[in-house]
Structure formats: structure tokens, C-alpha cells
Amino acid sequence: MIRSSHYLALVINAAEEFLLNTTEVKRYPKSNERQKHYVYYYTDSTTCKRHAHQDNSPKGQTLAKVYALRAATKNKLKQYRVMWDTLYAFPCPKLNLPKLRKSRQAFITRELFDSLVPESNPREVDKSNPYNGINFRSKSEREIAEYLDGLGIAYKYEPRLRIMNTDIYPDFVCFIPELGIGFIIEHFGMMDSPKYLEHANKVIQSYLNCGFLPGIDILFTYERSNYPPRANYFESQINRMLDSLCAP
């Protein structure tokens, strides 16, 4: 369940924006002797003329995709609204999405995110924690992935990211399409080891030297080998990051 009120408000407003800005497509079945077809149609808002196309035509296939996407968005919007009403006693705020997007700048753009290849780290995975077809290096990283999936946030695990002529492999590069920006999650799992702590400090400093801002561009999470993360630790940290990114 989404716990960040700002992120939940963002996805609600973005879903409403999508439905408002895309043409409403309807369909009705049309059968022949061999098989059942659908005819998709829409009404031109300018001419008020109805246009209909069968699903086996190029235009019909395009309309079928719009129809399916609008239907999926309507279902998600319904779930989001129920979630909001369950969590909060006040109405979901109306956001100025164009203004909010314009005010956000990030290292991780849509173009960059799309170009990243997941699981590019050449370092061998010592202890595999498989989930959703990915071999995560730790149970904690797997928990982060599970929570991101629950939020519906797209991510790529350990892609190669070239920053200032240096290749780095962030644990997670995430993307929020409603805002058009992404962020990194870097987890450090053995902070009680002096050698690992030295390595972690170097990694953190390298991100800072590149201009990444904690809480804006990157989220650092930690644990000690003899002290696993408390319940909901990753949930609370990620939601805090989302509140920071999505607040108007």
C-alpha cells in the first residue's frame, strides 16, 4: 500500500490528467462465421463525428491499445481513490502537474533511464536472493525490490551508469513517470565491518562529488550484519524520499 501522501496524490492526479487528455474510446463486438471481432470507435470533439474501425485494421489496433490503457488507468484510479479515502479524512488535493514537473530537475531522465541495461555489474553474486527473475545480492535488496513493485515504481537493478568518466553500478535506479524524473537507492549492508565501512564512505563521497543530493537524487539505506533492518524500515525510508520528491 502507498504510504506517501504526496506520491499517492501525484499518481491520482496523473491518472486523472491522462484520462482527461486522451480520447475516450468505446467498443462493441462484431462476429462473423469464423471469429469474433471488436469495433472500436470514438467521437471527434471538433466535428462531433463518430469514427469506427475494426480491430484487424491498423487504426483499430491503435484504438484498441488506447482503450486498454484507459481501462487499466481507470481501474488503478479507482484503487488509488479507495486507498486515499482509507488513509486520509480530507480530499485528495488538486495538483498543478505541469508546474510541478517543471520545478523538478534530476540526473535520471526518461531518456537515461530507458538506456540503462539492468544487471550489468560484472561482480559475481555471492549469495543469490532471487525474486521476479533477478538475483539480488541480499535479502534486504530483495525486500526493497518487492516494495518498489508494490508501489508500481519502475526500477533497474545494478545497471551501468557512467558519471564523470567513471562506471558505477547503483543498486536501484528508479523512475517516476508521473514526474519524469528518477532517483537512486544505494543500500549498504555490513556497516559494522571496518573494511566495508571504508568502502561505503568512498561510494557515498563519489556520489556527493558528482552532485547527487541525498533525499533528492539518491537514497542511502543501511544495516549492520548483526542487526537486520527493523520492520518497515525500507518502506519508511522510501516513502520519505517520495514525499520529498512529490511534494508541491
Secondary structure in CASP SS format (residue, H / E / C, confidence):
PFRMAT SS
TARGET T0000
AUTHOR 0000-0000-0000
METHOD secondary structure of the structure
MODEL  1
M C 1.00
I C 1.00
R C 1.00
S C 1.00
S H 1.00
H H 1.00
Y H 1.00
L H 1.00
A H 1.00
L H 1.00
V H 1.00
I H 1.00
N H 1.00
A H 1.00
A H 1.00
E H 1.00
E H 1.00
F H 1.00
L H 1.00
L H 1.00
N H 1.00
T C 1.00
T C 1.00
E C 1.00
V C 1.00
K E 1.00
R E 1.00
Y E 1.00
P E 1.00
K E 1.00
S E 1.00
N C 1.00
E C 1.00
R C 1.00
Q C 1.00
K E 1.00
H E 1.00
Y E 1.00
V E 1.00
Y E 1.00
Y E 1.00
Y E 1.00
T E 1.00
D C 1.00
S C 1.00
T C 1.00
T C 1.00
C C 1.00
K C 1.00
R E 1.00
H E 1.00
A E 1.00
H E 1.00
Q E 1.00
D C 1.00
N C 1.00
S C 1.00
P H 1.00
K H 1.00
G H 1.00
Q H 1.00
T H 1.00
L H 1.00
A H 1.00
K H 1.00
V H 1.00
Y H 1.00
A H 1.00
L H 1.00
R H 1.00
A H 1.00
A H 1.00
T H 1.00
K H 1.00
N H 1.00
K H 1.00
L H 1.00
K H 1.00
Q H 1.00
Y H 1.00
R H 1.00
V H 1.00
M H 1.00
W H 1.00
D H 1.00
T H 1.00
L H 1.00
Y C 1.00
A C 1.00
F C 1.00
P C 1.00
C C 1.00
P C 1.00
K C 1.00
L C 1.00
N C 1.00
L H 1.00
P H 1.00
K H 1.00
L H 1.00
R H 1.00
K H 1.00
S H 1.00
R C 1.00
Q C 1.00
A C 1.00
F C 1.00
I C 1.00
T C 1.00
R H 1.00
E H 1.00
L H 1.00
F H 1.00
D H 1.00
S H 1.00
L C 1.00
V C 1.00
P C 1.00
E C 1.00
S C 1.00
N C 1.00
P C 1.00
R C 1.00
E C 1.00
V C 1.00
D C 1.00
K C 1.00
S C 1.00
N E 1.00
P E 1.00
Y E 1.00
N C 1.00
G C 1.00
I E 1.00
N E 1.00
F E 1.00
R C 1.00
S C 1.00
K H 1.00
S H 1.00
E H 1.00
R H 1.00
E H 1.00
I H 1.00
A H 1.00
E H 1.00
Y H 1.00
L H 1.00
D H 1.00
G H 1.00
L H 1.00
G C 1.00
I C 1.00
A E 1.00
Y E 1.00
K E 1.00
Y E 1.00
E C 1.00
P C 1.00
R C 1.00
L E 1.00
R E 1.00
I E 1.00
M C 1.00
N C 1.00
T E 1.00
D E 1.00
I E 1.00
Y C 1.00
P C 1.00
D C 1.00
F E 1.00
V E 1.00
C E 1.00
F E 1.00
I E 1.00
P C 1.00
E C 1.00
L C 1.00
G C 1.00
I E 1.00
G E 1.00
F E 1.00
I E 1.00
I E 1.00
E E 1.00
H E 1.00
F E 1.00
G C 1.00
M C 1.00
M C 1.00
D C 1.00
S C 1.00
P H 1.00
K H 1.00
Y H 1.00
L H 1.00
E H 1.00
H H 1.00
A H 1.00
N H 1.00
K H 1.00
V H 1.00
I H 1.00
Q H 1.00
S H 1.00
Y H 1.00
L H 1.00
N H 1.00
C C 1.00
G C 1.00
F C 1.00
L C 1.00
P E 1.00
G C 1.00
I C 1.00
D C 1.00
I E 1.00
L E 1.00
F E 1.00
T E 1.00
Y E 1.00
E C 1.00
R E 1.00
S C 1.00
N C 1.00
Y E 1.00
P C 1.00
P C 1.00
R C 1.00
A C 1.00
N C 1.00
Y H 1.00
F H 1.00
E H 1.00
S H 1.00
Q H 1.00
I H 1.00
N H 1.00
R H 1.00
M H 1.00
L H 1.00
D H 1.00
S H 1.00
L H 1.00
C H 1.00
A C 1.00
P C 1.00
END
